[in-house]
Structures are given as structure tokens and as C-alpha cells.
Amino acid sequence: MLGIVGAVVAVVALGAPPSAGAAGEVPRVGSSGGLGVDVASDGSAARIDDGQPLAVRLAAPGAPFGPPVTVDAAGGYLATVSAGPGGAVLVTWSGGGLDGALMAAYRPPGGVFGAPVRLQVGSPPGEQTPVSAFDAASDATLAWASAQPDEDRLLVRTLSAAGAWGPVRAIHAPRVFRPSLAVAPSGGAVLAWREDGPRRSSTRVVASLRPAGGEFGPARTLAGIQRNPDEPAVAINEHGSAAVAWVELHRMTTFAAAAAFREPGSTRFGKATNLNPAGTEGASPTVSIAPDGRTVLSWADFHFNTSDVWARIRTRDGLLRPAHELSRHAEGNTGGAALATTPALVGWYERSHHHTSSLRTAAARADGTFAPPRTRSGPFAYGDEPLLFADPAGLAFVDPRGRLVRAAG
């Protein structure tokens, strides 16, 4: 299950304490992109166990993973897992072969897995996987691209902490690809995705907002087809501040990182803003928002044989501070995560010219600058970098052997 994903950078909101849903809101540093393992806001964790039948290993806060718990004896592929407070777990997978069905199984807080539920016939196209996240009440939200070729729809469904599924709701989205979801502790949510534009080989980034206790509203285009945008990343806090970051094409020759922000009480996002300085490029953006609205954004600038890491802060008053280069001309940077620790951290796995990787972090200062980077762990063989998560006690690692390791922030 643990396989390499693209080079991404980790970010976390300034001064943000661990909050419900934080572990599922943005990417994580590590090999599986968070699909096969997740750490909840209270420190409980779940990971998919390799092999057949489909099984999950669970960890209580501060404890190691336990023995495998069977989810479906028939097995499956493209399995994903989300962990919620109190030990809630939601697993999704594709079953029955390439023409099978999209399945889900739920474990309530303190309970056991129920019988698998079929979400739809067929699986999302292009080996996509659903996205899901929990709020503070252990209610889950799940979104996925429709498997039907004649349906341009993004499908959304909720699951209560008691295990009651809500109805499937559809959002019009032409050939949606890899949606991103963030759920606040209050239940408010932001959903963003890439979809096809009206002409061939054109794309746009679209987002929909859900107030706490409500439904997702109309889809709004944040970056149109003239930018050919992709890779949306999302964040939201309990007061309704939200952000979407993405990559877009400028002048058909360079890539840039951009973002749009939504203030509490507003019904839509503001105008898009470029993130990377002139003369640099942007890729693999990530974003996180603190409870007070302060935001940290980070991205990579890839060259022919090296890469750089950049970050910048948006204050609670909406002022976007200057960009800071945290890592320069490294052989490579791998992974991406949100680290809900204090002080705020930007973290990445940096590959040396000896073909090994080390975990590097840079702490954000109160004035919007960053302290010099520190090497936190390693070296690791390339491709064996541990998964890294936010944890109430600091940082949580899932190492290449699947062991949960906790360390001070």
C-alpha cells in the first residue's frame, strides 16, 4: 500500500493547536499520501494492513497499532482510510474487480466495523479514490467522482457518528478529477476539484462551501481555463475562514502557485493571488488555517535536477507576508503534510546527493519570517521516508515497517 507520491511540501497554521479534522484536511509528509494511514485530532490512528482480506490496524492515543481487524473478507483495491476522534474510522475501497463497486465500512467511536456498504456501482474513473474527513462530533463527509461515463457529477454523502448514512447529493462537475476536502471541527467544509473546461485540453479549479449544519452550495470557479489550473489543496477553520491553493500555467511556459481565500461570513472566495515571487515557479502547494484565521502556505520550485521549498504567511487580517525560501537547490523534496504543532512548522523530506532523505522543518516566527531549518530525523533510504502527521503531543510518524512512533514537536 505504501508507494511514492509526488514531491509536496508540508504546512501548518501559525500557532494552531491540534483541532478536530486537522489530520485529514491537508496532505501529510510520507509515502502513501495519507490514503493508507491517518491520525485523528485526538491522536488515535488507523492504517490499512497490506494483504488479503482487507484489514485495518487501530491505535488508541499514545498507543502502538494493534492486530489487524478484518473489514471485508473479500478484499479490495485502492483502499483509503480516515480516522476520527474517539476511534471512529471510515474505510473505502473498490471491490469486485475493475468493473466492481465503490464500497465503504464504518467503525463508530468505541465500536466495531459494520457490514460493508455499496456506495455506487463501478469505481471513480482513472483510479481516483474518494476523499473523506471527520468533524469534532465524529460525523464524516465523503466525496467522490461519479463512475458513470455519462454523468458529470461529484457525489457527496455524510455519515453520522451513530452510523446513519445521509442521501447522496450531486454537484455538477464536468469530468471531475481528484477532489480535495477539508472539514472544520464545527462541520463546515470546503470541497475543491479540477474539472474539464469547455474546450479540449482545458481545465479549471472549482470550489464549493458548506456551512456548519448545512449543505454544499453552488460551485464557484476560482481559476478559469486560461490558467489551466490543477492540484487544488484546501483548508478551513471552525470560524469559516477557508483557502484553496493550486498550480496554474502562465504564458504556456511556467507554472505558478496561486490561492484564493474566503473570510468568515462571506458566501464566496476572493480574487486569486499569486504566491511565488517573480522569476520562480510553483508546484505542489499546501495550505493550513489556524483558528484565528492566520494561514500558512507552502510550495516547491522544481528545477532540472534540484528543488527549492518556499512558504509565506497570511495574517489574521488578510495581509499576505513576503515569501521565504526555506530550502535551496536540494537534490529533491518528497512528501507533504500539515503539522498542527506549536510553534508552526513547515516540513519536508529533503534528498541529499547521497540519495538519502532527512526530515527537515522550519518554525514560523511571530513576525511572519521563519527560523533556519532543522534536521529532525533521518537519514532514510529514498522512498522509505516515514509518514508524518500532526499529533496532540507533537509529531507522529508511521515508519516504513508500519509502526507508529511519537516524538516531541
Disulfide bonds with the S-S distance in Angstrom:
none
